[in-house]
Amino acid sequence: MQTKVNIVPSKKLQDMPTYIFAELDEWKDEARKQGVNLIDLGMGNPDGATPQPIVDAAIESIQKPQNHGYPCFKGKKQFREAIAEFLKEKFHIDINPENEIQTLLGAKEGLAHLAMAYTNPGDINIVPDPYYPVHSRGTWISSADVYHLPLKLENDFLPDLNAIPEEVAKKAKIFFVNYPNNPTAAVATREFYEELVDYCIKYNILLCSDLAYSEICFDGYKPLSIFEISRAKEVAIEFHTFSKTYNMAGWRIGYAVGNKEFIRTLCAMKTNIDYGTCSIMQDAGIVAIKEGKPYVKQIVNNYQQRRDFMIEGLNKLSWNLDKTRATMYLWIPVPGDYDSKAFCKMVLDKTGVVLTPGIAFGKYSDKYFRLSLVAPDEKLKEALERFEKAGIRYYK
Ligand SMILES: Cc1ncc(COP(=O)(O)O)c(C=O)c1O
């Protein structure tokens, strides 16, 4: 008799909730097969090109044989020094390039590995909901539990620390926060960060701040780094990325900064899994930091104009949205009795516009959907026209 092979994935992978973006891809494939002309406002994938000087730096760098071998785990010294200078200028904070910076293959990788580096099976990590998926998934990969703390409109989408049960606080290992926030576009106040740092010190919790949208800010709004708060370095680590700032999502480069023990531990975790960030990307990253400013200004202006255009258009369809201060997202309530998936599927079927259901960002977020401002003006205009024609509008 022939032996039947049945090799099953690990339980932790099987137990992981489906990644809604994978399901969205299936919806999109299906629609394309039916010949639908999609307007994809689903993923937060910047639609612009990487600025030319950064591309040129990568081309120059790839010609150098010394960049063809394994990179240094921590990242190149010149790259870390450029990062420290940038952070000093932007946030007036002192980060030691020697031992307080870890280069990453994008922030997502670092966030997952941080969770794996600090979480034991059965531990609890605190993650506000809605959340960028890896904030929870890194914990689940570590066979630990997530305590989801709802972010509410009436609280400006900031967590209510008093709502966390004492036993959760005492057990918690990592507290993930992300401001400016994906998907709500909310921003943090200094008072909230002060309260959060005190809280994490009191309960001995690693504070993980994800600052992926530090540059995508509008109307002069300046976001905070957690390290502008006194004593933050005792408990915090902060993640940055080039993906959004310089239209470099496909290049896979980011970094973590903060408490040197956390940086060392993150690096130790990574040495078991990857070989660090490609030297070519790091050389390009140095040029991005040093010469990127005017290009970033242009990128941000584009998003700001798109924000204005889309909010005005959606408000004409009865949505009543306030202007956002950061990120390339609009976080929008679903009309009537729809749940977020049913609404987004209906919109896709009727209009060909791809939106992300709120449920992708957590169980408390099913009455919202996210619209990403990642298409040129004419596409956004067309999306609004399609909504109007199909009767897509807000109602209670
Ligand atoms: C909040 C947040 N953090 C991190 C990332 C991922 O960044 P990277 O491309 O550097 O992995 C994203 C991407 O959308 C994000 O929204």
The ligand as a Gaussian input file, in Angstrom:
#p B3LYP/6-31G(d) Opt

LIG

0 1
 C        2.054000      51.416000      10.847000
 C        2.943000      50.726000       9.897000
 N        4.099000      50.222000      10.345000
 C        4.947000      49.590000       9.520000
 C        4.637000      49.415000       8.184000
 C        5.556000      48.633000       7.312000
 O        6.669000      49.328000       6.975000
 P        7.797000      48.635000       6.100000
 O        7.409000      48.773000       4.664000
 O        9.012000      49.394000       6.463000
 O        7.889000      47.209000       6.511000
 C        3.443000      49.916000       7.682000
 C        3.098000      49.702000       6.278000
 O        2.014000      49.941000       5.819000
 C        2.581000      50.587000       8.553000
 O        1.423000      51.098000       8.146000

